[in-house]
Amino acid sequence: MKYFNNVIYLDYNATTPIDNRVLDAMMPFLTNEFANANSTHQFGVHAYEAVKSARVQVSELIGAEAHEIVFTSGSTEAINLAIKGVAENYQSKGKHIVTVSTEHSAVLDTCQYLETKGFEVTYLSVKADGLIDLNELKTVLHDDTILVSVMLANNETGVIQPIKEIAELSHGVGALFMSDATQAVGKIAVNVDELGIDLLCLSGHKLYAPKGVGALYVRQRMNRVKIPALLHGGGHEKGLRSGTLNVPGIVALGEACAISKRELSKNAESIGALRDYLETELLKIEGTTVNGNTSSRLFNTSNILFRGADSDVVIMGLSNPENDLPLIAVSNGSACTSASIEPSHVLTAMGLDEVAAFSSIRFSIGKFNTKKEMDIVIDAVKNVVSSLRSMVS
């Protein structure tokens, strides 16, 4: 097994390291306190109480009630549970679903699956800055629209959509509004009531908890949402998601949410300053531009087009440094589709051609990064890009 001891990690939108405080909170439930949370003996009741506390912690981060939180294995499962659940339970109203062409593949693939089952799906376009056109949304909504699903913050560009306005338009035709908030929760303030969200998904490994745990918010107050279960076999999570609870993961997610809530402003300020510094310096390289709206985006994300420099080659150059420099981990798109040879569907939807899409790098910064690391990255990127351009000139 190879261990990477000297890494500058700038791929926090793909996954985050576990916060040591989160690890400390979950560790007892991986060792001595291993009981099944559904066992009725006191050992099991203690595990159940830990899950109960975590449910409160998750709900408080997004302004929900504890009983509206359903624990899942992550956002992909939550998305499937929500979209397929609405499709099954609300088709007496209609079979029309609206989403956006730049959504995560978990949403797009689920919607495409439902099209094979007779549902009509409208995929909204985005403007050059990655934002949807609210007027286009107005024109596609109609009485048989049952669900509108729009990502709060894009995983590749960080662009934040006008969620409150979208929710209001959706509710105006009696449709439910869902948001994939995987990249937003833990980074920016999210309140489901203020934004008008009926269904929301989040994932632990995007906010310093481990992989394999997430949650789905299902509104039960003010326009209660009813969805059927996808998984059966025990009636866990109020019948919506059967299966023995992942107690260590759930405890970790709860702790991560509590920490995020406390440190939201501090992280926004410190991480945002690092992102701005990195971006400002990289944009001094000739032939570079930022992809996406720069005033409505996550503070930790910068997606930059380096014209004349293939992103895969840049990533390879940063990942195989010489002279004992650190390995620099960056991305050229979503980690869930990075194995694909296709250009980023997000960037092409924004109007970039394939060459430009293949020349774009996502830098996503986290709370463990430092300014010293940014200086190393800036020099390394400048050297790699310069070298590549000289080879093709």
C-alpha positions in Angstrom: 0.0 0.0 0.0 1.3 3.4 -0.9 0.9 6.3 1.6 1.0 9.9 0.5 2.6 11.9 3.3 3.4 15.0 1.4 0.2 16.2 -0.2 -1.4 19.6 -0.9 -5.1 18.6 -1.1 -7.3 21.0 -3.1 -10.1 18.6 -4.0 -12.4 19.2 -1.0 -15.5 19.2 -3.2 -14.8 15.5 -4.1 -14.4 14.5 -0.5 -13.0 15.9 2.8 -10.7 14.5 5.4 -12.3 13.5 8.7 -12.1 16.2 11.3 -10.3 14.7 14.4 -13.2 15.9 16.6 -15.6 13.9 14.4 -13.3 10.9 14.6 -13.2 11.1 18.4 -17.0 11.3 18.5 -17.6 8.2 16.4 -14.7 6.1 17.7 -16.5 4.6 20.7 -19.3 3.3 18.4 -16.7 1.5 16.3 -15.2 -0.1 19.4 -16.8 -0.7 22.8 -20.2 0.8 22.1 -21.1 -1.4 19.1 -24.7 -2.2 19.9 -27.5 -2.2 17.3 -29.6 1.0 17.8 -32.8 -1.0 17.4 -32.0 -3.5 20.2 -34.2 -3.0 23.3 -31.6 -3.7 26.0 -29.8 -0.8 27.6 -26.7 -1.3 25.5 -28.9 -0.8 22.4 -30.8 2.0 23.9 -27.6 4.0 24.5 -26.8 3.6 20.7 -30.3 4.7 19.9 -29.9 7.8 22.1 -26.7 8.7 20.2 -28.6 8.4 16.9 -31.4 10.5 18.3 -28.9 13.3 19.3 -27.2 13.2 15.9 -30.6 13.6 14.2 -31.1 16.8 16.2 -27.6 18.0 15.2 -28.3 17.5 11.5 -31.7 19.1 11.7 -30.4 22.2 13.4 -27.8 22.8 10.7 -30.5 23.1 8.0 -33.3 24.6 10.1 -35.5 21.5 10.1 -37.1 19.3 12.8 -35.4 16.2 14.0 -38.3 13.9 12.8 -37.8 15.2 9.3 -34.3 13.7 8.9 -33.9 10.3 7.3 -30.4 8.8 7.5 -29.0 7.3 4.3 -25.7 6.0 2.9 -25.1 9.4 1.2 -26.6 11.9 -1.2 -27.0 9.5 -4.1 -29.3 7.2 -2.1 -31.1 10.2 -0.7 -31.7 11.6 -4.2 -33.0 8.3 -5.5 -35.3 7.9 -2.5 -36.7 11.5 -3.0 -37.1 11.6 -6.7 -38.4 8.1 -7.2 -40.6 8.5 -4.2 -42.2 11.6 -5.4 -42.7 10.1 -8.9 -44.5 7.1 -7.4 -46.6 8.9 -4.9 -47.7 12.0 -6.8 -48.3 10.7 -10.3 -52.0 11.1 -9.8 -51.3 14.9 -10.0 -49.1 14.5 -13.0 -45.9 13.0 -14.4 -43.8 16.0 -15.2 -40.5 16.7 -13.5 -38.2 19.7 -13.9 -34.5 19.7 -13.3 -31.3 21.4 -14.7 -28.8 20.3 -17.3 -25.9 21.0 -14.8 -27.2 18.8 -12.0 -25.1 16.0 -10.5 -25.3 12.7 -12.3 -27.3 11.2 -9.4 -30.1 13.5 -10.3 -29.8 13.3 -14.1 -29.5 9.5 -14.2 -32.5 9.1 -11.9 -34.6 11.4 -14.1 -33.5 9.6 -17.2 -34.5 6.4 -15.6 -38.0 7.8 -14.9 -38.3 8.9 -18.5 -38.2 5.2 -19.4 -41.2 4.7 -17.0 -43.3 7.3 -18.8 -42.4 10.4 -16.9 -41.8 13.7 -18.8 -38.6 15.5 -17.7 -37.6 19.0 -18.6 -33.9 19.8 -18.4 -33.5 23.6 -17.9 -30.5 25.2 -19.7 -28.1 27.5 -17.9 -26.7 30.9 -18.9 -23.0 31.3 -19.6 -22.4 32.0 -15.9 -24.1 28.7 -14.8 -27.3 30.3 -13.4 -30.7 29.2 -14.7 -33.1 31.7 -16.3 -36.1 32.1 -14.0 -38.2 33.1 -17.0 -37.4 29.7 -18.7 -38.5 28.0 -15.5 -41.8 29.9 -15.6 -42.5 28.8 -19.1 -42.0 25.1 -18.5 -44.0 24.8 -15.2 -47.6 23.6 -15.6 -50.4 22.0 -13.5 -49.1 18.4 -13.9 -45.5 19.3 -12.7 -45.0 17.3 -9.5 -41.3 18.0 -8.7 -38.7 20.6 -9.4 -35.2 19.6 -8.5 -32.4 22.2 -8.5 -28.9 21.9 -7.0 -28.2 24.6 -4.4 -24.5 24.9 -5.2 -22.8 23.3 -8.2 -20.1 20.8 -7.3 -17.9 21.8 -10.3 -18.2 25.6 -10.4 -19.6 26.4 -6.9 -22.4 28.5 -8.6 -25.3 29.1 -6.2 -28.8 29.1 -7.7 -31.6 31.5 -6.6 -33.2 28.7 -4.6 -35.9 30.7 -2.8 -37.2 32.2 -6.0 -37.2 28.8 -7.7 -39.1 27.2 -4.8 -41.7 29.9 -4.9 -42.3 29.4 -8.6 -42.5 25.6 -8.1 -45.0 25.9 -5.3 -47.1 28.3 -7.4 -48.1 25.3 -9.6 -48.4 22.9 -6.7 -45.1 21.1 -7.3 -42.7 20.0 -4.6 -39.3 21.5 -4.6 -36.2 19.5 -4.0 -32.6 20.6 -3.7 -29.4 18.6 -3.9 -27.5 20.6 -1.2 -24.6 18.3 -1.0 -21.9 20.9 -1.7 -23.7 23.7 0.2 -24.5 22.2 3.6 -21.7 22.9 6.0 -20.3 25.7 3.9 -23.1 28.3 3.7 -26.2 29.0 5.8 -29.0 26.7 4.7 -32.5 27.0 6.2 -35.2 24.8 4.6 -38.1 27.0 5.7 -36.5 30.3 4.5 -35.6 28.8 1.2 -38.9 26.9 0.7 -37.3 23.5 0.3 -39.4 20.3 0.6 -36.7 17.7 0.1 -33.0 18.2 0.6 -30.1 15.8 0.5 -26.6 16.0 2.1 -23.6 13.8 2.5 -21.2 13.4 5.4 -18.0 13.1 3.4 -18.5 16.7 2.1 -18.3 18.2 5.6 -15.5 16.4 7.3 -17.4 13.2 8.3 -16.7 9.8 6.8 -17.9 8.3 3.5 -21.0 6.1 3.6 -23.4 8.3 5.6 -25.8 11.1 4.6 -29.3 12.3 5.1 -32.5 13.2 3.4 -34.7 16.0 4.7 -38.4 15.3 4.1 -40.7 18.2 5.0 -43.4 17.1 7.5 -44.6 20.6 8.6 -46.4 23.0 6.3 -47.3 21.0 3.2 -46.2 17.5 4.4 -44.4 15.4 1.9 -45.3 11.8 1.6 -42.9 9.4 -0.2 -42.8 5.6 -0.2 -39.8 3.5 0.8 -37.3 2.2 -1.7 -35.8 -0.3 0.7 -38.0 -2.7 2.7 -37.1 -5.0 5.5 -37.5 -3.9 9.1 -39.2 -0.5 8.9 -36.2 1.5 10.1 -36.2 5.3 9.7 -40.0 5.5 10.0 -40.3 2.9 7.3 -38.6 5.0 4.7 -35.2 3.4 4.8 -34.9 -0.2 6.2 -31.6 -1.5 7.3 -29.5 -1.6 10.4 -28.4 1.9 11.3 -24.8 2.9 10.7 -24.4 4.2 14.2 -20.7 5.3 14.0 -21.4 7.1 10.7 -24.5 8.8 12.0 -22.8 10.0 15.2 -20.0 11.3 13.0 -22.4 13.1 10.7 -24.1 14.7 13.6 -20.9 15.9 15.1 -19.7 17.3 11.8 -23.0 19.2 11.4 -22.6 20.7 14.9 -19.1 21.8 14.2 -20.0 23.2 10.8 -22.8 25.2 12.4 -20.5 26.7 15.0 -17.7 27.5 12.6 -19.6 28.5 9.5 -18.6 32.2 9.6 -15.0 31.5 10.5 -14.5 29.0 7.7 -16.2 31.3 5.2 -13.7 34.1 6.0 -10.5 32.0 6.2 -11.2 29.6 3.4 -12.6 32.4 1.2 -9.4 34.5 1.7 -7.3 31.5 0.5 -9.5 30.9 -2.5 -9.4 34.6 -3.5 -5.6 34.7 -3.1 -5.1 31.6 -5.2 -7.5 32.6 -7.9 -6.1 36.2 -8.2 -2.6 34.8 -8.7 -3.6 32.1 -11.1 -5.5 34.6 -13.2 -2.3 36.4 -13.8 -1.4 33.6 -16.1 -2.1 34.6 -19.7 -5.2 32.9 -21.2 -7.0 32.1 -18.0 -10.6 32.8 -17.0 -13.0 31.7 -14.3 -15.8 29.5 -15.3 -19.1 30.4 -13.6 -20.7 33.4 -11.8 -18.1 34.9 -9.5 -20.5 36.8 -7.2 -23.0 33.9 -6.5 -20.8 30.9 -5.7 -19.3 29.0 -2.9 -16.3 30.7 -1.2 -14.1 27.6 -1.5 -14.4 26.8 -5.2 -12.6 28.2 -8.2 -13.0 26.6 -11.7 -10.4 28.0 -14.0 -9.9 27.6 -17.7 -6.2 27.4 -18.8 -6.3 27.8 -22.5 -3.8 25.6 -24.3 -3.3 23.3 -21.4 -5.1 19.9 -21.2 -6.4 19.5 -17.7 -5.5 15.8 -17.5 -1.9 16.6 -18.3 -1.9 19.5 -15.8 -3.3 17.2 -13.1 -0.6 14.6 -14.0 2.1 17.2 -13.8 0.9 18.4 -10.4 0.5 14.8 -9.2 4.0 13.7 -10.2 6.2 16.5 -9.0 10.0 16.5 -9.0 12.5 18.1 -6.7 10.7 16.7 -3.6 7.7 19.0 -4.1 4.4 17.9 -2.6 1.8 16.0 -4.6 -0.9 18.5 -5.5 -4.4 17.1 -5.8 -6.9 19.0 -8.0 -9.7 18.0 -10.2 -11.1 18.5 -13.7 -14.7 17.9 -12.7 -17.0 15.8 -10.6 -15.2 12.9 -8.9 -18.3 10.7 -9.6 -17.7 11.0 -13.4 -14.0 11.7 -13.6 -13.4 8.3 -15.2 -15.4 9.4 -18.2 -13.6 10.6 -21.4 -16.5 13.0 -22.0 -16.0 16.7 -21.3 -17.7 18.1 -18.2 -21.5 18.3 -18.9 -21.6 21.3 -16.5 -19.1 23.3 -18.5 -20.5 22.4 -21.9 -23.9 23.3 -20.7 -22.5 26.8 -19.9 -21.4 27.1 -23.5 -17.7 26.0 -23.3 -16.5 24.0 -26.3 -14.9 20.6 -25.7 -11.4 21.9 -25.9 -12.1 24.6 -23.3 -13.9 22.1 -21.0 -10.9 19.8 -21.2 -8.6 22.7 -20.3 -10.4 23.6 -17.0 -9.3 22.8 -13.5 -11.4 22.9 -10.3 -9.6 24.0 -7.2 -11.7 23.4 -4.1 -10.2 24.5 -0.8 -10.9 23.3 2.8 -10.3 24.3 6.4 -7.0 22.5 6.6 -5.3 24.4 3.8 -2.8 27.2 4.4 -1.4 30.2 2.6 2.0 28.5 2.3 0.3 25.7 0.4 -1.3 28.2 -1.9 2.1 29.8 -2.8 3.4 26.3 -3.7 0.4 25.6 -5.8 0.6 28.9 -7.6 4.2 28.3 -8.6 3.6 24.7 -9.6 0.6 25.5 -11.8 2.4 28.4 -13.5 5.4 26.1 -14.3 3.2 23.2 -15.5 1.0 25.3 -17.7 4.0 27.2 -19.1 5.7 24.0 -19.9 2.7 22.5 -21.6 2.1 25.6 -23.8 5.7 25.7 -24.9 5.5 22.1 -26.0 2.6 22.8 -28.3 3.6 26.3 -29.5 
